[in-house]
Amino acid sequence: MSKSGQLRLARTRTIPIPNEYILALHGEYGDWCYDEERTPELRGQWRKEAFRVPETAPLDFEIGTGNGLHFAHHAIKHPERCLLGIELKYKPLIQSIRRARRGGAINARISRFNAYMIEQMFTPGEINDVFIFFPDPWEKLRQQKHRLVQDDFLLKLFEAQRPGSRLIFKTDSQDYFQWALTRFQRSPYKVLGHTVDLHKSEFAPDNFVTQFESLFIRQGLNIGYACMERV
Ligand SMILES: C[S@@+](CC[C@H](N)C(=O)[O-])C[C@H]1O[C@@H](n2cnc3c(N)ncnc32)[C@H](O)[C@@H]1O
């Protein structure tokens, strides 16, 4: 996505020559994927209609799954929890759900949807833990308004989460990290822990290295990490 203001997504079904990933979204992985038209129809119904689990079952949410290394890992490691991912791009979307399915997960679903529109996805208190790993950093001053972590976005996310849930954020951009931390600290979230150098911190042993994280580590970049509680 090029601008946070571009909240409308092109309709997948109107794409004249669908590529293999678009075909898989509605075909091979049609039971596990939702396009931008079906996704808002499941607002308030994810457990019942998409996962077919009781309302008490935990439902985690990953924003921008990329190639799905963490998405598949989390779903496979926690069969007792449901995991919903969102991705804008078709290829990583299919890579993510394929990786989870091939790993044996039956508790993962993925939507083609825009993170800026999460209020269209969830009713208050519908989701549990949320993962935001390496969102686009929008480094230039004039681009910062496009960053996902904004005061109003955090209020929407806070409302969508169940009390006691976690929000976990990682970025390789130290500038974005400080920006995000400032907003976490003035939000209703309780900041449980944070570091500008995850891999030299007490949080390292429990950390799962994502695809982009491994690229950034190879470049010698420090990883910023913050963990919040939805009180
Ligand atoms: C830098 S990659 C990180 C991928 C993965 N989280 C990782 O750590 O390897 C960011 C991903 O977020 C997706 N993305 C960017 N903006 C998004 C948005 N507004 N809504 C949903 N996904 C988005 C991109 O398509 C891309 O796959």
The ligand as an SDF file (V2000), in Angstrom:
LIG
                    3D

 27 29  0  0  0  0  0  0  0  0999 V2000
    8.2760   -5.8590    5.8880 C   0  0  0  0  0  0  0  0  0  0  0  0
    7.0950   -7.1100    5.6290 S   0  0  0  0  0  0  0  0  0  0  0  0
    7.1930   -8.0610    7.1640 C   0  0  0  0  0  0  0  0  0  0  0  0
    6.6260   -9.4440    7.0180 C   0  0  0  0  0  0  0  0  0  0  0  0
    6.6740  -10.3260    8.2680 C   0  0  0  0  0  0  0  0  0  0  0  0
    5.8760   -9.7460    9.3480 N   0  0  0  0  0  0  0  0  0  0  0  0
    8.0870  -10.5640    8.7340 C   0  0  0  0  0  0  0  0  0  0  0  0
    8.4170  -10.1100    9.8380 O   0  0  0  0  0  0  0  0  0  0  0  0
    8.8400  -11.2250    8.0190 O   0  0  0  0  0  0  0  0  0  0  0  0
    5.5440   -6.2420    5.8290 C   0  0  0  0  0  0  0  0  0  0  0  0
    4.3680   -7.0370    5.3060 C   0  0  0  0  0  0  0  0  0  0  0  0
    3.1720   -6.3210    5.6740 O   0  0  0  0  0  0  0  0  0  0  0  0
    2.2980   -6.2770    4.5600 C   0  0  0  0  0  0  0  0  0  0  0  0
    1.5130   -5.0390    4.7160 N   0  0  0  0  0  0  0  0  0  0  0  0
    1.9530   -3.7680    4.5170 C   0  0  0  0  0  0  0  0  0  0  0  0
    0.9940   -2.8760    4.7800 N   0  0  0  0  0  0  0  0  0  0  0  0
   -0.0930   -3.5960    5.1580 C   0  0  0  0  0  0  0  0  0  0  0  0
   -1.4250   -3.2460    5.5280 C   0  0  0  0  0  0  0  0  0  0  0  0
   -1.7940   -1.9610    5.5900 N   0  0  0  0  0  0  0  0  0  0  0  0
   -2.2910   -4.2370    5.8440 N   0  0  0  0  0  0  0  0  0  0  0  0
   -1.9010   -5.5350    5.7820 C   0  0  0  0  0  0  0  0  0  0  0  0
   -0.6600   -5.9320    5.4360 N   0  0  0  0  0  0  0  0  0  0  0  0
    0.2370   -4.9850    5.1200 C   0  0  0  0  0  0  0  0  0  0  0  0
    3.1950   -6.2850    3.3430 C   0  0  0  0  0  0  0  0  0  0  0  0
    2.5210   -6.7750    2.1910 O   0  0  0  0  0  0  0  0  0  0  0  0
    4.3400   -7.1860    3.7910 C   0  0  0  0  0  0  0  0  0  0  0  0
    4.1280   -8.5450    3.4520 O   0  0  0  0  0  0  0  0  0  0  0  0
  1  2  1  0
  2  3  1  0
  2 10  1  0
  3  4  1  0
  4  5  1  0
  5  6  1  0
  5  7  1  0
  7  8  2  0
  7  9  1  0
 10 11  1  0
 11 12  1  0
 11 26  1  0
 12 13  1  0
 13 14  1  0
 13 24  1  0
 14 15  1  0
 14 23  1  0
 15 16  2  0
 16 17  1  0
 17 18  1  0
 17 23  2  0
 18 19  1  0
 18 20  2  0
 20 21  1  0
 21 22  2  0
 22 23  1  0
 24 25  1  0
 24 26  1  0
 26 27  1  0
M  CHG  2   2   1   9  -1
M  END
$$$$
